[in-house]
Amino acid sequence: MDDERAILTDVEFAIADAEWRHEVAQVLGRPIDDDDTILPVYRGERGTALHRAFEERQRALRAWRAARGVP
C-alpha cells in the first residue's frame, strides 16, 4: 500500500463523511448516530446537497478501500 495514497484517502474520506453528516443533520434536524444504518432518507433526493454529499462520501470510501486493498 502506498502510504501517501492511504493518508490522502484518510483525509478525503474524513472530509466527505463530515460534510455528509452535516447535511443529514441539516435535513433531519438531528445528527446521525454512528450505530445507524444508512437509511434511504440519509441519501437524499437526486439533485439535493444531501445526495451530492452522500455520493461524494461513497466515492471517498471506495478510494479509501482501494488504497488498502479492501473489497
C-alpha positions in Angstrom: 0.0 0.0 0.0 1.3 3.5 -0.9 1.5 5.4 2.4 0.9 8.8 0.7 -2.2 7.5 -1.1 -3.5 5.9 2.1 -3.1 9.2 4.0 -4.8 11.2 1.2 -7.7 8.8 1.2 -8.0 9.1 5.0 -8.3 12.9 4.7 -10.7 12.8 1.7 -13.0 10.3 3.5 -12.9 12.2 6.8 -13.9 15.4 5.0 -16.6 13.8 2.8 -18.0 11.9 5.8 -18.2 15.1 7.9 -19.9 17.0 5.0 -22.4 14.2 4.6 -23.1 14.1 8.4 -23.6 17.8 8.4 -26.2 17.6 5.5 -28.0 14.8 7.3 -28.3 16.9 10.4 -29.5 19.9 8.4 -32.2 17.9 6.6 -33.3 15.7 9.5 -32.8 18.2 12.3 -30.5 15.8 14.2 -27.1 14.4 13.9 -26.7 10.8 12.5 -25.8 8.2 15.1 -22.7 6.1 14.3 -24.8 3.0 15.0 -27.5 4.0 12.4 -27.5 2.1 9.2 -27.5 4.2 6.0 -31.2 4.6 5.5 -32.6 5.8 2.2 -33.5 9.1 3.9 -29.8 9.7 4.7 -29.0 9.5 0.9 -31.3 12.4 0.0 -33.1 13.0 -3.3 -31.2 13.4 -6.5 -30.1 17.0 -7.1 -30.0 17.9 -3.4 -27.0 18.8 -1.3 -27.6 15.8 0.8 -27.5 13.4 -2.2 -24.3 15.1 -3.5 -22.6 14.8 -0.1 -23.6 11.1 0.1 -22.3 10.4 -3.3 -19.0 12.1 -2.5 -18.7 10.2 0.7 -19.3 6.9 -1.2 -16.6 7.9 -3.8 -14.2 8.7 -1.0 -15.0 5.4 0.8 -14.3 3.5 -2.4 -11.0 5.2 -2.9 -10.1 4.6 0.8 -10.9 0.9 0.3 -8.9 0.6 -2.9 -5.9 2.2 -1.4 -5.9 -0.5 1.2 -6.9 -3.4 -1.0 -10.2 -3.8 0.8 -13.1 -5.1 -1.4 
